[in-house]
């Protein structure tokens, strides 16, 4: 089976769309600071998911179930490190951060990625 990163572009697109809608709602409800926080939270989730895809894609040539599981776990750990490092950077660097917008949009982007992976169709050989 030949997997490409291009096959995941609908997932990233769906994430971007859901974050955009959340940012619009945050701006409408709470203003610019909340919209910026929501953008940064969604961005942390999306960048972490892209890191996962890049690491998992590099390790796609596994021969045993153990290697496949180890590759998936390594990709997941890298994703979590990237996500939480970015969230920590936002909390430290952006003094007007709105935690509700930051965390809710972050969670939204992670959930959309997780759910959308179930609908990805792998190309046949």
LINFENLIN-V974050 format. One record per residue. RES is the residue in one small letter. BURIAL is 1 if it has 16 or more other C-alpha atoms within 10 Angstrom, else 0. Layout:
RES;BURIAL + RES;BURIAL
//
This chain:
x;0 + x;0 + x;0 + x;0 + x;0 + x;0 + x;0 + x;1 + x;0 + x;0 + x;1 + x;1 + x;0 + x;0 + x;1 + x;1 + x;0 + x;1 + x;1 + x;1 + x;0 + x;1 + x;1 + x;1 + x;1 + x;1 + x;1 + x;0 + x;0 + x;0 + x;0 + x;0 + x;1 + x;1 + x;1 + x;1 + x;1 + x;1 + x;1 + x;1 + x;1 + x;1 + x;1 + x;1 + x;1 + x;1 + x;1 + x;1 + x;1 + x;1 + x;1 + x;1 + x;1 + x;0 + x;1 + x;1 + x;1 + x;0 + x;1 + x;1 + x;0 + x;0 + x;0 + x;0 + x;0 + x;0 + x;0 + x;1 + x;0 + x;0 + x;1 + x;1 + x;0 + x;1 + x;1 + x;1 + x;0 + x;1 + x;1 + x;1 + x;0 + x;1 + x;1 + x;0 + x;0 + x;1 + x;1 + x;0 + x;0 + x;1 + x;1 + x;0 + x;0 + x;0 + x;0 + x;0 + x;1 + x;1 + x;0 + x;0 + x;1 + x;1 + x;1 + x;1 + x;1 + x;1 + x;1 + x;1 + x;1 + x;1 + x;0 + x;1 + x;1 + x;0 + x;0 + x;1 + x;0 + x;0 + x;0 + x;0 + x;0 + x;0 + x;0 + x;0 + x;0
//
